[in-house]
C-alpha cells in the first residue's frame, strides 16, 4: 500500500557525510575531465525544448 503521507526529497534531513562524499566524487570527475561540454548540453536542451527527442550528449 502506498504511503498516505509521502515525503518530498526536500523534506529529508541532510546527511553531511554523504554530501561530503558525493561532493568529493563530483570534484574528482571534474578534475579528471569527465564532464560534458556546456555547448553540447545547450544544443541538446534546445532540441528537447523544440520537441526533438535526442539522446543526451556525451563527452
N, C-alpha and C positions, 0 to 999 in steps of 0.2 A: 504494500500500500504506500502511496506517495506521502511524503512528509506534509502535514497540514500547514506547517509554518516554515517553508523553505527559506534558507538564508542566502543572501547575496554574497558574492565573493568579497564585496566591500565591507561586509559585516564581520568577517572573520578576523580574529586577532592576529597581528603580525608576529612572525617568529624571526627574531633578529638573526639567529644563527643561520637559518635557511636563506634569508635575504642576503646575508653577507656571502654565503657560499655561491648563490646564484649570481651575485654581482661580480665576484671574482672569476667565475666561469665565463661570463659575458665579456669581461675586460680581457681575458686571455684570448678569446676568439677574435676580438677586435685587433689585439696586438699581433695575432698570427695571420691577419688579413683574411679571415673567414667571414667576410661581410659581403652584402650585395650592394653594388654602387647605387648611389642615390638616383642617378639618371635612369637606370633600369627600373627601379621601383616606381619612379614618377610616371614613366611611359606605361608600365603595367597598370597602375592605378587609373590613368586616363582611359586606357582601353576598357577596364571594368566599368568605369563611370559612363562610358558610351555604349554599354551593353555587350561588348565583345569579351566573351569568356576565354581568357588565355591562361596558361599555367603561370605560376609565379616565377619571377626571374631567378636565375642562379648566378653565381659568381662569374 
